[in-house]
Amino acid sequence: MEKRITDYFHREADGAWTCVEPLTVDHPSGRIQFSPGARFGPEDIFMGVKVAKWLDSLADARRL
């Protein structure tokens, strides 16, 4: 089975997401490269994207 974007991250108890494997994503805002150890809090903006909120929305869509 193909990995989903959220599989490359670990969601922390405080709502932050930490990258656990390298990943490059073609996002509507542009290509984004993530490195292991990069951590994104709920209000952090990286490459013009609130990454934690974006990952939350992807995780929520998986549960539907």
HTML snippet that shows the backbone in 3Dmol.js (N, CA, C, O; Angstrom):
<script src="https://3Dmol.org/build/3Dmol-min.js"></script>
<div id="view" style="width:600px;height:400px;position:relative"></div>
<script>
const pdb = `
ATOM      1  N   MET A   1       0.846  -1.180   0.000  1.00  0.00           N
ATOM      2  CA  MET A   1       0.000   0.000   0.000  1.00  0.00           C
ATOM      3  C   MET A   1       0.891   1.244   0.000  1.00  0.00           C
ATOM      4  O   MET A   1       1.910   1.300   0.689  1.00  0.00           O
ATOM      5  N   GLU A   2       0.487   2.220  -0.777  1.00  0.00           N
ATOM      6  CA  GLU A   2       1.244   3.461  -0.882  1.00  0.00           C
ATOM      7  C   GLU A   2       1.099   4.282   0.394  1.00  0.00           C
ATOM      8  O   GLU A   2       0.022   4.369   0.983  1.00  0.00           O
ATOM      9  N   LYS A   3       2.217   4.881   0.804  1.00  0.00           N
ATOM     10  CA  LYS A   3       2.191   5.726   2.004  1.00  0.00           C
ATOM     11  C   LYS A   3       1.437   7.015   1.732  1.00  0.00           C
ATOM     12  O   LYS A   3       1.461   7.551   0.624  1.00  0.00           O
ATOM     13  N   ARG A   4       0.775   7.495   2.757  1.00  0.00           N
ATOM     14  CA  ARG A   4       0.113   8.799   2.696  1.00  0.00           C
ATOM     15  C   ARG A   4       1.040   9.832   3.321  1.00  0.00           C
ATOM     16  O   ARG A   4       1.955   9.490   4.070  1.00  0.00           O
ATOM     17  N   ILE A   5       0.795  11.083   3.011  1.00  0.00           N
ATOM     18  CA  ILE A   5       1.661  12.160   3.511  1.00  0.00           C
ATOM     19  C   ILE A   5       1.775  12.105   5.024  1.00  0.00           C
ATOM     20  O   ILE A   5       2.865  12.283   5.568  1.00  0.00           O
ATOM     21  N   THR A   6       0.672  11.864   5.709  1.00  0.00           N
ATOM     22  CA  THR A   6       0.704  11.857   7.173  1.00  0.00           C
ATOM     23  C   THR A   6       1.540  10.705   7.733  1.00  0.00           C
ATOM     24  O   THR A   6       1.939  10.749   8.897  1.00  0.00           O
ATOM     25  N   ASP A   7       1.813   9.672   6.925  1.00  0.00           N
ATOM     26  CA  ASP A   7       2.648   8.554   7.377  1.00  0.00           C
ATOM     27  C   ASP A   7       4.110   8.968   7.572  1.00  0.00           C
ATOM     28  O   ASP A   7       4.870   8.258   8.230  1.00  0.00           O
ATOM     29  N   TYR A   8       4.498  10.090   7.013  1.00  0.00           N
ATOM     30  CA  TYR A   8       5.873  10.583   7.127  1.00  0.00           C
ATOM     31  C   TYR A   8       6.069  11.473   8.352  1.00  0.00           C
ATOM     32  O   TYR A   8       7.151  12.021   8.564  1.00  0.00           O
ATOM     33  N   PHE A   9       5.023  11.610   9.148  1.00  0.00           N
ATOM     34  CA  PHE A   9       5.048  12.487  10.315  1.00  0.00           C
ATOM     35  C   PHE A   9       4.494  11.761  11.531  1.00  0.00           C
ATOM     36  O   PHE A   9       3.755  10.784  11.415  1.00  0.00           O
ATOM     37  N   HIS A  10       4.869  12.262  12.693  1.00  0.00           N
ATOM     38  CA  HIS A  10       4.303  11.785  13.965  1.00  0.00           C
ATOM     39  C   HIS A  10       3.591  12.964  14.611  1.00  0.00           C
ATOM     40  O   HIS A  10       4.170  14.041  14.755  1.00  0.00           O
ATOM     41  N   ARG A  11       2.332  12.760  15.003  1.00  0.00           N
ATOM     42  CA  ARG A  11       1.582  13.836  15.661  1.00  0.00           C
ATOM     43  C   ARG A  11       1.875  13.802  17.153  1.00  0.00           C
ATOM     44  O   ARG A  11       1.711  12.770  17.804  1.00  0.00           O
ATOM     45  N   GLU A  12       2.305  14.925  17.683  1.00  0.00           N
ATOM     46  CA  GLU A  12       2.646  15.053  19.091  1.00  0.00           C
ATOM     47  C   GLU A  12       1.394  15.387  19.901  1.00  0.00           C
ATOM     48  O   GLU A  12       0.399  15.856  19.348  1.00  0.00           O
ATOM     49  N   ALA A  13       1.445  15.148  21.199  1.00  0.00           N
ATOM     50  CA  ALA A  13       0.306  15.408  22.089  1.00  0.00           C
ATOM     51  C   ALA A  13      -0.097  16.884  22.108  1.00  0.00           C
ATOM     52  O   ALA A  13      -1.260  17.206  22.348  1.00  0.00           O
ATOM     53  N   ASP A  14       0.865  17.785  21.854  1.00  0.00           N
ATOM     54  CA  ASP A  14       0.565  19.221  21.884  1.00  0.00           C
ATOM     55  C   ASP A  14       0.024  19.741  20.548  1.00  0.00           C
ATOM     56  O   ASP A  14      -0.158  20.947  20.383  1.00  0.00           O
ATOM     57  N   GLY A  15      -0.233  18.836  19.594  1.00  0.00           N
ATOM     58  CA  GLY A  15      -0.783  19.236  18.302  1.00  0.00           C
ATOM     59  C   GLY A  15       0.250  19.495  17.227  1.00  0.00           C
ATOM     60  O   GLY A  15      -0.101  19.755  16.076  1.00  0.00           O
ATOM     61  N   ALA A  16       1.527  19.426  17.591  1.00  0.00           N
ATOM     62  CA  ALA A  16       2.594  19.603  16.603  1.00  0.00           C
ATOM     63  C   ALA A  16       2.798  18.294  15.834  1.00  0.00           C
ATOM     64  O   ALA A  16       2.419  17.219  16.298  1.00  0.00           O
ATOM     65  N   TRP A  17       3.399  18.409  14.662  1.00  0.00           N
ATOM     66  CA  TRP A  17       3.746  17.247  13.855  1.00  0.00           C
ATOM     67  C   TRP A  17       5.250  17.272  13.633  1.00  0.00           C
ATOM     68  O   TRP A  17       5.822  18.327  13.360  1.00  0.00           O
ATOM     69  N   THR A  18       5.897  16.105  13.750  1.00  0.00           N
ATOM     70  CA  THR A  18       7.330  15.982  13.531  1.00  0.00           C
ATOM     71  C   THR A  18       7.577  15.036  12.365  1.00  0.00           C
ATOM     72  O   THR A  18       7.040  13.929  12.324  1.00  0.00           O
ATOM     73  N   CYS A  19       8.393  15.483  11.422  1.00  0.00           N
ATOM     74  CA  CYS A  19       8.733  14.659  10.268  1.00  0.00           C
ATOM     75  C   CYS A  19       9.640  13.510  10.716  1.00  0.00           C
ATOM     76  O   CYS A  19      10.603  13.721  11.453  1.00  0.00           O
ATOM     77  N   VAL A  20       9.322  12.294  10.263  1.00  0.00           N
ATOM     78  CA  VAL A  20      10.123  11.119  10.646  1.00  0.00           C
ATOM     79  C   VAL A  20      10.855  10.498   9.457  1.00  0.00           C
ATOM     80  O   VAL A  20      11.745   9.669   9.648  1.00  0.00           O
ATOM     81  N   GLU A  21      10.497  10.885   8.243  1.00  0.00           N
ATOM     82  CA  GLU A  21      11.167  10.413   7.028  1.00  0.00           C
ATOM     83  C   GLU A  21      11.206  11.554   6.023  1.00  0.00           C
ATOM     84  O   GLU A  21      10.283  12.367   5.983  1.00  0.00           O
ATOM     85  N   PRO A  22      12.265  11.631   5.204  1.00  0.00           N
ATOM     86  CA  PRO A  22      12.321  12.700   4.205  1.00  0.00           C
ATOM     87  C   PRO A  22      11.139  12.601   3.240  1.00  0.00           C
ATOM     88  O   PRO A  22      10.693  11.510   2.885  1.00  0.00           O
ATOM     89  N   LEU A  23      10.651  13.760   2.831  1.00  0.00           N
ATOM     90  CA  LEU A  23       9.477  13.805   1.963  1.00  0.00           C
ATOM     91  C   LEU A  23       9.485  15.087   1.146  1.00  0.00           C
ATOM     92  O   LEU A  23       9.798  16.162   1.658  1.00  0.00           O
ATOM     93  N   THR A  24       9.137  14.962  -0.133  1.00  0.00           N
ATOM     94  CA  THR A  24       8.928  16.118  -1.006  1.00  0.00           C
ATOM     95  C   THR A  24       7.487  16.054  -1.482  1.00  0.00           C
ATOM     96  O   THR A  24       7.027  15.018  -1.961  1.00  0.00           O
ATOM     97  N   VAL A  25       6.778  17.173  -1.345  1.00  0.00           N
ATOM     98  CA  VAL A  25       5.356  17.243  -1.690  1.00  0.00           C
ATOM     99  C   VAL A  25       5.133  18.366  -2.695  1.00  0.00           C
ATOM    100  O   VAL A  25       5.662  19.466  -2.539  1.00  0.00           O
ATOM    101  N   ASP A  26       4.347  18.078  -3.724  1.00  0.00           N
ATOM    102  CA  ASP A  26       3.893  19.128  -4.632  1.00  0.00           C
ATOM    103  C   ASP A  26       2.579  19.659  -4.071  1.00  0.00           C
ATOM    104  O   ASP A  26       1.507  19.102  -4.309  1.00  0.00           O
ATOM    105  N   HIS A  27       2.691  20.746  -3.323  1.00  0.00           N
ATOM    106  CA  HIS A  27       1.553  21.385  -2.645  1.00  0.00           C
ATOM    107  C   HIS A  27       1.058  22.529  -3.538  1.00  0.00           C
ATOM    108  O   HIS A  27       1.836  23.059  -4.330  1.00  0.00           O
ATOM    109  N   PRO A  28      -0.205  22.917  -3.430  1.00  0.00           N
ATOM    110  CA  PRO A  28      -0.687  24.063  -4.218  1.00  0.00           C
ATOM    111  C   PRO A  28       0.164  25.328  -4.044  1.00  0.00           C
ATOM    112  O   PRO A  28       0.205  26.173  -4.939  1.00  0.00           O
ATOM    113  N   SER A  29       0.838  25.460  -2.903  1.00  0.00           N
ATOM    114  CA  SER A  29       1.705  26.625  -2.671  1.00  0.00           C
ATOM    115  C   SER A  29       3.091  26.450  -3.281  1.00  0.00           C
ATOM    116  O   SER A  29       3.890  27.387  -3.274  1.00  0.00           O
ATOM    117  N   GLY A  30       3.385  25.273  -3.804  1.00  0.00           N
ATOM    118  CA  GLY A  30       4.695  24.985  -4.388  1.00  0.00           C
ATOM    119  C   GLY A  30       5.277  23.706  -3.821  1.00  0.00           C
ATOM    120  O   GLY A  30       4.687  23.078  -2.942  1.00  0.00           O
ATOM    121  N   ARG A  31       6.423  23.331  -4.322  1.00  0.00           N
ATOM    122  CA  ARG A  31       7.097  22.120  -3.858  1.00  0.00           C
ATOM    123  C   ARG A  31       7.678  22.368  -2.469  1.00  0.00           C
ATOM    124  O   ARG A  31       8.360  23.367  -2.238  1.00  0.00           O
ATOM    125  N   ILE A  32       7.398  21.444  -1.545  1.00  0.00           N
ATOM    126  CA  ILE A  32       7.888  21.569  -0.173  1.00  0.00           C
ATOM    127  C   ILE A  32       8.694  20.322   0.156  1.00  0.00           C
ATOM    128  O   ILE A  32       8.240  19.199  -0.069  1.00  0.00           O
ATOM    129  N   GLN A  33       9.902  20.529   0.694  1.00  0.00           N
ATOM    130  CA  GLN A  33      10.746  19.420   1.128  1.00  0.00           C
ATOM    131  C   GLN A  33      10.797  19.410   2.650  1.00  0.00           C
ATOM    132  O   GLN A  33      11.056  20.431   3.287  1.00  0.00           O
ATOM    133  N   PHE A  34      10.544  18.237   3.215  1.00  0.00           N
ATOM    134  CA  PHE A  34      10.584  18.054   4.664  1.00  0.00           C
ATOM    135  C   PHE A  34      11.735  17.130   5.020  1.00  0.00           C
ATOM    136  O   PHE A  34      11.984  16.141   4.331  1.00  0.00           O
ATOM    137  N   SER A  35      12.429  17.453   6.090  1.00  0.00           N
ATOM    138  CA  SER A  35      13.536  16.640   6.578  1.00  0.00           C
ATOM    139  C   SER A  35      13.178  16.044   7.929  1.00  0.00           C
ATOM    140  O   SER A  35      12.462  16.667   8.712  1.00  0.00           O
ATOM    141  N   PRO A  36      13.673  14.832   8.211  1.00  0.00           N
ATOM    142  CA  PRO A  36      13.409  14.232   9.520  1.00  0.00           C
ATOM    143  C   PRO A  36      13.844  15.159  10.648  1.00  0.00           C
ATOM    144  O   PRO A  36      14.902  15.786  10.599  1.00  0.00           O
ATOM    145  N   GLY A  37      12.987  15.220  11.667  1.00  0.00           N
ATOM    146  CA  GLY A  37      13.266  16.072  12.817  1.00  0.00           C
ATOM    147  C   GLY A  37      12.600  17.432  12.739  1.00  0.00           C
ATOM    148  O   GLY A  37      12.473  18.118  13.753  1.00  0.00           O
ATOM    149  N   ALA A  38      12.170  17.835  11.539  1.00  0.00           N
ATOM    150  CA  ALA A  38      11.479  19.126  11.411  1.00  0.00           C
ATOM    151  C   ALA A  38      10.150  19.032  12.154  1.00  0.00           C
ATOM    152  O   ALA A  38       9.395  18.074  11.986  1.00  0.00           O
ATOM    153  N   ARG A  39       9.877  20.050  12.987  1.00  0.00           N
ATOM    154  CA  ARG A  39       8.680  20.034  13.834  1.00  0.00           C
ATOM    155  C   ARG A  39       7.835  21.259  13.513  1.00  0.00           C
ATOM    156  O   ARG A  39       8.353  22.369  13.386  1.00  0.00           O
ATOM    157  N   PHE A  40       6.535  21.048  13.384  1.00  0.00           N
ATOM    158  CA  PHE A  40       5.619  22.118  12.996  1.00  0.00           C
ATOM    159  C   PHE A  40       4.483  22.210  13.990  1.00  0.00           C
ATOM    160  O   PHE A  40       3.675  21.289  14.109  1.00  0.00           O
ATOM    161  N   GLY A  41       4.418  23.331  14.711  1.00  0.00           N
ATOM    162  CA  GLY A  41       3.341  23.578  15.659  1.00  0.00           C
ATOM    163  C   GLY A  41       2.096  24.064  14.931  1.00  0.00           C
ATOM    164  O   GLY A  41       2.165  24.406  13.751  1.00  0.00           O
ATOM    165  N   PRO A  42       0.959  24.098  15.619  1.00  0.00           N
ATOM    166  CA  PRO A  42      -0.312  24.465  14.991  1.00  0.00           C
ATOM    167  C   PRO A  42      -0.326  25.818  14.280  1.00  0.00           C
ATOM    168  O   PRO A  42      -1.061  25.987  13.307  1.00  0.00           O
ATOM    169  N   GLU A  43       0.458  26.772  14.739  1.00  0.00           N
ATOM    170  CA  GLU A  43       0.460  28.098  14.113  1.00  0.00           C
ATOM    171  C   GLU A  43       1.726  28.387  13.313  1.00  0.00           C
ATOM    172  O   GLU A  43       1.860  29.473  12.748  1.00  0.00           O
ATOM    173  N   ASP A  44       2.656  27.435  13.254  1.00  0.00           N
ATOM    174  CA  ASP A  44       3.897  27.643  12.504  1.00  0.00           C
ATOM    175  C   ASP A  44       3.618  27.666  11.005  1.00  0.00           C
ATOM    176  O   ASP A  44       2.803  26.894  10.499  1.00  0.00           O
ATOM    177  N   ILE A  45       4.301  28.557  10.312  1.00  0.00           N
ATOM    178  CA  ILE A  45       4.168  28.659   8.862  1.00  0.00           C
ATOM    179  C   ILE A  45       5.506  28.281   8.243  1.00  0.00           C
ATOM    180  O   ILE A  45       6.547  28.820   8.620  1.00  0.00           O
ATOM    181  N   PHE A  46       5.475  27.352   7.290  1.00  0.00           N
ATOM    182  CA  PHE A  46       6.667  26.896   6.579  1.00  0.00           C
ATOM    183  C   PHE A  46       6.359  26.930   5.093  1.00  0.00           C
ATOM    184  O   PHE A  46       5.406  26.295   4.643  1.00  0.00           O
ATOM    185  N   MET A  47       7.144  27.656   4.336  1.00  0.00           N
ATOM    186  CA  MET A  47       6.931  27.780   2.888  1.00  0.00           C
ATOM    187  C   MET A  47       5.518  28.287   2.581  1.00  0.00           C
ATOM    188  O   MET A  47       4.911  27.895   1.584  1.00  0.00           O
ATOM    189  N   GLY A  48       5.007  29.163   3.449  1.00  0.00           N
ATOM    190  CA  GLY A  48       3.689  29.742   3.244  1.00  0.00           C
ATOM    191  C   GLY A  48       2.527  28.859   3.650  1.00  0.00           C
ATOM    192  O   GLY A  48       1.374  29.173   3.356  1.00  0.00           O
ATOM    193  N   VAL A  49       2.821  27.751   4.328  1.00  0.00           N
ATOM    194  CA  VAL A  49       1.780  26.777   4.695  1.00  0.00           C
ATOM    195  C   VAL A  49       1.789  26.547   6.203  1.00  0.00           C
ATOM    196  O   VAL A  49       2.853  26.378   6.799  1.00  0.00           O
ATOM    197  N   LYS A  50       0.612  26.538   6.820  1.00  0.00           N
ATOM    198  CA  LYS A  50       0.493  26.103   8.211  1.00  0.00           C
ATOM    199  C   LYS A  50       0.482  24.572   8.169  1.00  0.00           C
ATOM    200  O   LYS A  50      -0.575  23.948   8.078  1.00  0.00           O
ATOM    201  N   VAL A  51       1.659  23.992   8.237  1.00  0.00           N
ATOM    202  CA  VAL A  51       1.846  22.563   8.000  1.00  0.00           C
ATOM    203  C   VAL A  51       1.023  21.710   8.958  1.00  0.00           C
ATOM    204  O   VAL A  51       0.373  20.760   8.520  1.00  0.00           O
ATOM    205  N   ALA A  52       1.032  22.018  10.248  1.00  0.00           N
ATOM    206  CA  ALA A  52       0.291  21.202  11.215  1.00  0.00           C
ATOM    207  C   ALA A  52      -1.201  21.206  10.902  1.00  0.00           C
ATOM    208  O   ALA A  52      -1.854  20.164  10.965  1.00  0.00           O
ATOM    209  N   LYS A  53      -1.734  22.362  10.568  1.00  0.00           N
ATOM    210  CA  LYS A  53      -3.168  22.431  10.237  1.00  0.00           C
ATOM    211  C   LYS A  53      -3.465  21.666   8.956  1.00  0.00           C
ATOM    212  O   LYS A  53      -4.500  21.008   8.854  1.00  0.00           O
ATOM    213  N   TRP A  54      -2.577  21.744   7.988  1.00  0.00           N
ATOM    214  CA  TRP A  54      -2.734  21.003   6.739  1.00  0.00           C
ATOM    215  C   TRP A  54      -2.712  19.497   7.010  1.00  0.00           C
ATOM    216  O   TRP A  54      -3.556  18.759   6.502  1.00  0.00           O
ATOM    217  N   LEU A  55      -1.735  19.041   7.818  1.00  0.00           N
ATOM    218  CA  LEU A  55      -1.652  17.614   8.153  1.00  0.00           C
ATOM    219  C   LEU A  55      -2.870  17.167   8.958  1.00  0.00           C
ATOM    220  O   LEU A  55      -3.375  16.062   8.759  1.00  0.00           O
ATOM    221  N   ASP A  56      -3.345  18.025   9.868  1.00  0.00           N
ATOM    222  CA  ASP A  56      -4.577  17.701  10.610  1.00  0.00           C
ATOM    223  C   ASP A  56      -5.736  17.464   9.643  1.00  0.00           C
ATOM    224  O   ASP A  56      -6.505  16.517   9.809  1.00  0.00           O
ATOM    225  N   SER A  57      -5.858  18.324   8.635  1.00  0.00           N
ATOM    226  CA  SER A  57      -6.967  18.174   7.685  1.00  0.00           C
ATOM    227  C   SER A  57      -6.828  16.890   6.875  1.00  0.00           C
ATOM    228  O   SER A  57      -7.825  16.234   6.573  1.00  0.00           O
ATOM    229  N   LEU A  58      -5.599  16.529   6.524  1.00  0.00           N
ATOM    230  CA  LEU A  58      -5.386  15.265   5.798  1.00  0.00           C
ATOM    231  C   LEU A  58      -5.715  14.072   6.685  1.00  0.00           C
ATOM    232  O   LEU A  58      -6.328  13.106   6.231  1.00  0.00           O
ATOM    233  N   ALA A  59      -5.307  14.138   7.953  1.00  0.00           N
ATOM    234  CA  ALA A  59      -5.597  13.039   8.895  1.00  0.00           C
ATOM    235  C   ALA A  59      -7.101  12.925   9.132  1.00  0.00           C
ATOM    236  O   ALA A  59      -7.638  11.819   9.203  1.00  0.00           O
ATOM    237  N   ASP A  60      -7.781  14.067   9.256  1.00  0.00           N
ATOM    238  CA  ASP A  60      -9.236  14.051   9.453  1.00  0.00           C
ATOM    239  C   ASP A  60      -9.934  13.440   8.247  1.00  0.00           C
ATOM    240  O   ASP A  60     -10.897  12.690   8.405  1.00  0.00           O
ATOM    241  N   ALA A  61      -9.458  13.754   7.033  1.00  0.00           N
ATOM    242  CA  ALA A  61     -10.067  13.215   5.818  1.00  0.00           C
ATOM    243  C   ALA A  61      -9.899  11.702   5.748  1.00  0.00           C
ATOM    244  O   ALA A  61     -10.759  11.007   5.208  1.00  0.00           O
ATOM    245  N   ARG A  62      -8.804  11.191   6.290  1.00  0.00           N
ATOM    246  CA  ARG A  62      -8.569   9.737   6.310  1.00  0.00           C
ATOM    247  C   ARG A  62      -9.571   9.025   7.190  1.00  0.00           C
ATOM    248  O   ARG A  62      -9.928   7.876   6.931  1.00  0.00           O
ATOM    249  N   ARG A  63     -10.027   9.705   8.233  1.00  0.00           N
ATOM    250  CA  ARG A  63     -10.948   9.077   9.179  1.00  0.00           C
ATOM    251  C   ARG A  63     -12.378   9.034   8.668  1.00  0.00           C
ATOM    252  O   ARG A  63     -13.207   8.312   9.221  1.00  0.00           O
ATOM    253  N   LEU A  64     -12.679   9.787   7.629  1.00  0.00           N
ATOM    254  CA  LEU A  64     -14.061   9.825   7.095  1.00  0.00           C
ATOM    255  C   LEU A  64     -14.402   8.551   6.371  1.00  0.00           C
ATOM    256  O   LEU A  64     -15.514   8.409   5.862  1.00  0.00           O
TER     257      LEU A  64
END
`;
const viewer = $3Dmol.createViewer("view");
viewer.addModel(pdb, "pdb");
viewer.setStyle({}, {cartoon: {color: "spectrum"}});
viewer.zoomTo();
viewer.render();
</script>
